[in-house]
Amino acid sequence: MPAYNVLRRMVIKRFLTPVLVLFISFAAASQDQPPSLSQINQMIRANPNDPSWFFERAQYYQWAEQNCRQAIVDYQNVIQLIPDHLDSFIYMSICQLELQQFSQAEKTAIKGHELFKFKELPMQLAGLAAILQGDVKRAKKHFRKLFALSTKNDGGPVDDLKAYQKFNIHVKEMKALIPWYESLVSSDFSRRQKTQNLYDKSLVQEKNNDDGALNTIERALDNEKSLKVPRDGIMGMVLSKKGSLLLKKGQTDSAILIHAKALLHLEEFGDIPALLAAYTNYGHAHNQGQFHQKAIDNYEKAIAIGNKYNLQKDLVAAYNGLGSVWANINNLTKAKSFYEQALSLSTASTDLAVSQNNLGTLLVTNGQFNDAIEHLKLAATHHLNAANRYAAAQVENNIAMAYLGLKEFDHAAKYFAKAKVNFSQSGITKDLTILLRNIGKLYLFQNKYDQAISAFLEALDMTDKTGTDAGPIYSSLGGAEIGRKNYHKAAQYAIKAISSVEKQLEGATGVIKRGVLSRLNETYKVLSLAHFKNGDYAKSFAANELNRSRVLLQKLTTKQAPPVIAIESIQNILGPKEVLIDFQMQSNTTVSASAFYFPTVITKHKVQGAFFVDSQNIQSVANHIRNLNAQAAGKKAKNDDFGFDTANFQSKGLKKLAVISRFEKALLGKAVQGDAELIISIYRTLIKSKNKGSSDTLKHAGQLLYEMLIKPIEPLLAGKDELIIIPDGLLAYVPFDALIDRSGKYLVEKYKIRYVPSAAIWQVLNQRNYADTRKPFIGFGGPIYENASADDVRQNPVSSIEDITEEYQRREKKSLSMRPVYLQMGISKWNQLPGTKAELLGIKKILPQADIYLHAKADEALFKKMDKSGQLANYKILHFATHGFAYDVIPELSALILNQYKNATGKEDGYLRVSEVEKLNLKADFVALSACQTGMGKIYKGEGVVGLTQAFLLAGANSAAVSLWSVSDQGTAIFMSETYKKVFTENKSFALAMHEVKQNFVHGFYGEQYTHPKIWAPFIYYGR
């Protein structure tokens, strides 16, 4: 770069500075003090059709900020408004010279000359641009026109005789220097062409021989470095290609460094497409190195450039990269949206193949195996037609994984074999580690543990050579050793895997941190299972706790690392008749093709466990559904009607039995990992059904869940009457109270049941002690719900998840009202809740000193004012009788719905959201969320349900009553008033009061119409 800087100083300063000084001096003379950028922007907003302000801003960007790219955009804006604005052409050409866009600079200058043939500066710029491109002949042609003009014009470029005389001297100097330029450019011209030729050759070689392509790129770099005037733009492109080739060889750290150097060259001097590609490649390098946030940042920079300069077709790789990052951290919804964007922009055969493969791979992860195979086979065809064996092998590996998911082992083995052949013939070994690990999984599925371990070890041996993360392979080895009953060795492998993945948590925050923790969760489960199968239940429990609710725990305690849980400390908290059940659900392919449970049961004096595979009687549930639907249709049931095929079931299975909500559809869509998850999804749907025909299936599903979850541990519960449950995965959405034993009794008739996110959280909550001088109760209810205006709805049409996410993030950053976001989600109406007023007034009768805020006082602004003043922290109980909303895609948008006004203005929108609840300062023993779906949210592996429950625990509540689905207005009023009656008149704890009220519902004390579990089962108790 120093050689180029010398040339640039001579060219730009010697030839252009005298003229530019004059231009700038005239501009400065027109105003004593130039306006600031904010003032200019304000004038542009007020006068969008006034070119003078666009020109003013372009000048500011060019000279004050040295931001030529932004200046060019505004010069183009001026030219659109005034096509013959010469100054814009001149300054834009100068900017393009600064950016080393010599061809564009020459074209821009010539356009300026064509507009005003008597002006000299455009031809001077054109000649200069031609010289810097190495075309001396064309440069001389431009200079001849310039010299002819300088002898004919009287006034020169400005009407200032003194300046014109200086300019003439300047022209003479330029004439004298032409021979020097000529010799300089001629000596480098052939070498410059050689660099380009070598770069192009590497692109061809890359298809089949990475080593050959890398050697060619090294020659191109050496050649470019030997030039007297090396070009930063070309140097940046060559370095970027070298970084990509190193990345394919698995040399991630080296690739990151090379890409950083490439950007140093390209950011100032590269053309826009090359800069976009460099940011994308830099993102790929960070993605492969598991630096998730840095990868996202670079992909987003590439996308910003593409959107700004309308280079949409160049964004396919960046969108695919973003999809890959989010897939790696288990945010499959975001990954799918980015992959679909990439596919929509793909036109070239290669782009189509990559995008189809990425989307297909994600569908495999989602369990949509048949759909995945369709996409993947198209991708493989594209790659094979292009003779790209390496890419074809990657896709064939993914096809094999789809068949593995379908348990079609012969098809899987066939495609694994194809992939292995194509990888070998391509000469690229990087992805062989992934292929070998997947082949190991095939053996694992077939219980061929020795063959599985052999494949895993072969993959492990290649990790150093290919730069592949060894963590997943160690995890798979641990699972295989469990299959061989070598539990001690399995634990050792799991510890190595954990050590590898834990490093990725450094600097990770938010959803990225949760994604990495999700990956860790599976490996911790391997460790936990190894200890469990070895009979060391205490170690198994401790291992599981190390990765449970870590984000929540850190927020509660400010500890970075999770504490090691001592069983004794848990047993000290437990009462003599209490039992803590840590339900661990294993449903991934690290260990087995089947889902299973291994709950740890902890009592005051014992730690025990039970292991059981989920029931194979799932088909009987499907048979019930099939028969009932066939009867409703008036025909005989067929074997293939609503059978166990998950995709078929999702689309048809319950339509005639129940109204399935969007959330339930999402659950059914996720129920692909194991039979138990499917039963849970069916059970949740049926329990809310109003169709009489569904009651038989509901009872069967409830009994089946009881057989799976409770029956195996019944002997361990002898003499106990209270269950404290730590749920795992979808179990967080199961109302255990409503499970049915073989005698037809609900579990709530046998045990008091409450829930905690983790043992560590339970410990923290038990250590909280608040003053007993607080007021007893504050309640908010009977809110005013005015529907959004028609104008509001029209201005915020229902949008895609991506648009909603983007708007949410923008408004969250600026602390703006979220009302438009909810309108974008299609939420504009809330039904009035007359029962909530009665509910709170009923509590007031039981507890006259209760403070009740109804109607206009059920207001978010008032609520936050009370919190800020410390008033809310002076209550033992907080009660909300409102609507509730759970959003599993963006859990932070889950909210309690307070007053909604049609023409609301200001910051507060009436949605008391998760992120706002977390910031409250509460000292409450109990929070009652008497609203719909307040116990729902987004499930993160290991973290549990992120939603309102966690938010209130973070805000200072020690316990909470939440709901798992939409609740009956009248039934809820009875449930809550009866609960408070037992608390305040019978002096019972909230957990015990809720338990007894549920029993009363079951036994018909409040009327036969309220005995169905859809009325009483959604309410669950979380906390101490």
Secondary structure, DSSP 4 states (H G I P E B T S, - for coil): -HHHHHHHIIIIIIIIHHHHHHHHHHHHHT-SSPPPHHHHHHHHHH-TT-HHHHHHHHHIIIIIS--HHHHHHHHHHHHHH-TT-HHHHHHHHHHHHHTT-HHHHHHHHHHHHHH-TT-SHHHHHHHHHHHHTT-HHHHHHHHHHHHHHHHH-SSTTTT-HHHHHHHHHHHHHHHHHHHHHHHHHHHHHHHHHHHHHHHHHHHHHTTT-HHHHHHHHHHHHHHHHTSSS--HHHHHHHHHHHHHHHHHTT-HHHHHHHHHHHHHHHHHHS-HHHHHHHHHHHHHHHHHTT-HHHHHHHHHHHHHHHHHTT-GGGGHHHHHHHHHHHHHTT-HHHHHHHHHHHHHH--SHHHHHHHHHHHHHHHHHTT-HHHHHHHHHHHHHHHHHTT-HHHHHHHHHHHHHHHHHTT-HHHHHHHHHHHHHHHHHHT--TTHHHHHHHHHHHHHHTT-HHHHHHHHHHHHHTHHHHT--SHHHHHHHHHHHHHTT-HHHHHHHHHHHHHHHHGGGTT--HHHHHHHHHHHHHHHHHHHHHHHHTT-HHHHHHHHHTTSSHHHHHHHH--SSPPPPPHHHHHHHS-TTEEEEE--EE-STTT-SS-EE--EEE-SS-EEE--EEPPTTHHHHHHHHHHHHHHHHTS---TTTT-S-HHHHHHHTTTTT-PPPHHHHHHHHHTTS-HHHHHHHHHHHHHT---GGGHHHHHHHHHHHHHHHTGGGGGGGTT--EEEEE--GGGGG--GGG-B-TTS-BGGGT-EEEE-S-HHHHHHHHH----TTSBS-EEEE---BPPPPHHHHHHS----HHHHHHHHHHHHHHT---HHHHHHTT-------HHHHHHHHHHHHH-TT-EEEEGGGS-HHHHHHHHHTT-GGGBSEEEEESEEE--SSSGGG-EEE--B-TT--SS--SEEEHHHHTT-----SEEEE-STTTT-EEEETTTEEEEHHHHHHHHT-SEEEEESS---HHHHHHHHHHHHHHHHHS---HHHHHHHHHHHHHTTTT-GGG-SHHHHTTEEEEE-
